[in-house]
């Protein structure tokens, strides 16, 4: 099969190659998926799991990409709930070869059925952004109707989904971003927008929940806006300081079939609009990933036409 591999941690996309690799086989609890589209996160080359296994041993050359949509072609022993020929989408394990390839072996539990009326490209944009937003808001943040929420990066791949899900749940959403992001953030449903290049973040007053995808000084300042008993959820790593009176939860997104199904149903009925940026073929994937053009949405690689 054709695949993109990474070989040199310090080389950026210069360390990426398109190669021929053996087709994967389905181990116990695995299925093999013929990948039609794959999502890519632009920070993957900075993740330790891209380069080493769980015991910190080098595992290069590795195939990046963890979001996928495609068709099941083989079932391993012990799999349940899926069948050969079924359309699926989901989130691959961080420490296994990923989805920038024509086929991928993945645990069956990490996949959800993909309805026939949802395009593979759309589906491949959903797992990380959708699950991160869902888990941050509802699993870790315990979001309730009527609460005030700061959604950082509201025009980005994750922040736009946070904004839409929070609005649907009855929250008042304050989106943030750069000056150029204002229109997009409001279009995705933010009630108001804070320009982090010019506006005073503190002017929004107290909030019940902050969803932080930025970290650093912005994360610290945001924490001080959370009212007592409120929550700061973050995907940027632990903070350098502690905050009294609020919950601070730093989490890593996990695959969840039921949540994926909830997310894709919202796409089907129009409640959720995916935020797709650059789309390219597998042949052009390295150039697309290395492009200096800023794409706020998810990068999607169409592996099959």
N, C-alpha and C positions, 0 to 999 in steps of 0.2 A: 504494500500500500504506500501511497504518498503521504508524507508527514513533514511537519516543521519541527526541528529539534534545536535545543540550545546547548552550547558546548563550553562557553567561556563566560564566567560570571561577570567579568569586568568589561566585556566588549560591547554590551548593549546589543542592538540588532545586528551588529557586525558578527556577533557570535551565533547568529541563527542561520540554519541551513535548511533547504528543502531536500529531503532524502527519501530513499526507498527503505521501508522497514517491514519486517514480517507482520502479517496480519495477526492480531491478538486472538487468543483463545479464551473461552469462558471457563474460569475456575469455579470452584464451589461458591454459590450465592451470586455469581456474576451473570450478566448477559453481555453479548457483543452487539453494539449498535453501529449501523452504517450511518456515519455522520453526514447530515445534509447542511447544517449550519452550526457554527461554533462562536461563542462569545469570548472576548479577550479583555482583560483588565490591564490598563497601561502601567500598573505597578508590579506586575507578576515577576519581572526580572529582579525585583528587590526582595521577594519573599524567600526565606530560607528553604521552604518546602520545594521550591523550584530546583534547588541544587543538591539537597541532601535528604536522606531518608529520616525516619523517626529516631534512629540511633546516631544521627549526625554523620553518616557515611556518605561520601560522594555518590550521586546516582546519575550523573550526566553520561551520555547525552540524553536529555529528557524531552518529552513532548509537552509544551505548555498548553494553556487553555483549559478551563474547567466547566464551562457552560456548553451545552450541546442540545441539539434537536435532530432527530433522525428516525430510523426504522430498525427495530430489533431483528437481528439475523441469526442469533444463536442463543440458547439457554444453557446455563451451567446447572449442575446438580443443586437442588435445594431452593431454586428460585420459585417465587410465587407471585401471582397477580399480573404477570405479563406474558405475552405470547409472541412467537415468531411472526413477523410481518406487521406488528403493531407500531403505530406512531407514538413516540415518546419524547420527553425533554427532561433535563435535570442537571444535577450538579455533581461533577466528578470529584473523587477524593483528592485532597491536596498533595498527597505523597505518591500518587500514581501517574503514569503517563496520561496526558490529557486529550483534549478534543480537537487540536489542530492537526487532524489526520483523517483519513478516509474511514477508519474504523477505530472504535475504542472499546475496551473491556471495562465494565463499570458494575458496581454492586446494584442489584435490581432495586433495592430499597431506596436508592438515590434518584430514581426516575419516577415520573408520573405520566399517565396517558396524555397524549396530545390530541385534542379534538381536531377533526378533519378540516374545520373552517379556520384554523389558526395557522398562518404561514410559518415554515421552519425558521426563517430569518427572525421573525417576531419572537418566536418561542425561545430561540437561542439568546436573545437579549434579556430574558426574564430571570433566570435562576439566582444569580448573585444579587442583582439590584432588588428584585422582588422579595427574596427571602430575607435579605438584610433589613429592608424596610419593615417587613411584616414582623420579624422577630424583635427588632429594636422597639417598635411601637407597642405591640400587643403582648409579646412574651416577656420582655424585660422591662418595658416602660409602663405596662398596664394602663394604656391610654383609655380615657373615658370621654364621653361626649361633653362638650362645654369647656374642655380644658384649652389652655393656651400653649402652643407648641412653637419652638424655634426649629426650623428645618434648614440647617446649613447646606450650602451648595444646592439650592433648590432648583437650579437649572441643569444639574448634573444627572448622571445615570441613576444614582441611588437617591439623591435628594428630591428629584422629580417624583419618584414613586412614593417616598415618604410624604411629600406634600399631598399627593392625590389620595393616598390611603387615610391620612389623618383627616382631610376634609370630609371624606366619605363617612368617617366615624363620628363626625360632628364636632371636630376640634376647630379652633381658630388658629390659622397657620401663619406664622411670620417667616417668610423665606429670606435667605441671605445669599449673597454672591458678589461678583464684580459688577461694575457699572453696566456692562453690556448684557448682563444676565437678567435685568429687571423684567423685560417684556416676556421672556420665556418663563420665568418663575411665576409671574402672574397668570400666564396662559395655562400653566399646569395646576393652577388653583390656589396659589398663595393669596391670603387676604390682604397682606401688605408685604413690602419688600424693604430690606435694609441693605444699602450699598456699603459693603465692607471697605471700599476704597474711599468713601467720603462721609457716609452717615455715622452717627454715634450709635453703636450697638446698644448701649445702655439706655437709649431713649425709649426702648420698647417696654420697659417696666418689667414686673415680675411675671414669670411663666411657670407652668406646671411641668413641662418636659422640654429638654433640649436634645436634639438628635445631632451629634457632632461627627462630621466626616472630615474636619480640618485639623483639630488639635492645636497644640502650641498655645500662643497667647490668646487666640480666639476661643479656644476651648476653656481656658482658665477664666476669662472674662464672662463667658456664657454661664459657667457654673455659678457665678455670683448672682445671676439673674433668676436662678431657680428658687422658688419659694420653699419654705420649710416643708418637708415631707415630699417634695417633688423629686424628679429623677433626671439625671444626665446619663444618656446612653451614648456610647462612643465605639467607633470601629478603628480608632487611630492609635490605640495602645494606652498604657497607664499614664496618668498625669504625674507631674513632679511635685504636686502639693496635695493636701487633703482638704475636704470641704465638709464642714459640720452641718448637720440638719437635713442633708439631702442624700439620696441614694446615687452612687456613681457606679455604673455598670459598663465595663469594657468587654466586648464579646466578639467571638469569631462566628460567622454565619455557618449554619449546619444544613445539610440536605433534609428535606421533610416532604414526603409525598402529599400529605393532606394539605399542607400550606401551598405547595405548588399548584394543586388543583384549585384552591381558592383564588389564587392569583390569576391563573389562566381564564377562569370563569369571568373575572372582572374585565379582562381584555376582550373576551367574546361579546359581552353585553355593553361595552363602551364605558364602563365605569373607570377603567384604567387605560391610559395611553402610554405605550412603551416609548422610551427615549433612545432612539437609535441614531448614532452618529455616522462614522465611516463604515461602508460596506465594501468588501473586496472579495476576490476569488482566492483560493488557496495558493495559486501561482503568484499572486501579487500580495500575499499576506505580509511578508516581511517588510515590503515598502510601505504598506498601510500602517503597520504597527510602528514603524520608525518615522512616519511622517511628522514633521514639526507643526503641521496645521493643527489648530486646537479644535477638537471635537468634543462638545459637552456630553454627547450621548455615548452609548455603548458601541464599541468597535465589534462588528460582526463579520466573520469570514464565511462566505458561502462555499462550502467544501464541494458540494455537487450543484450543478446548474439548476 
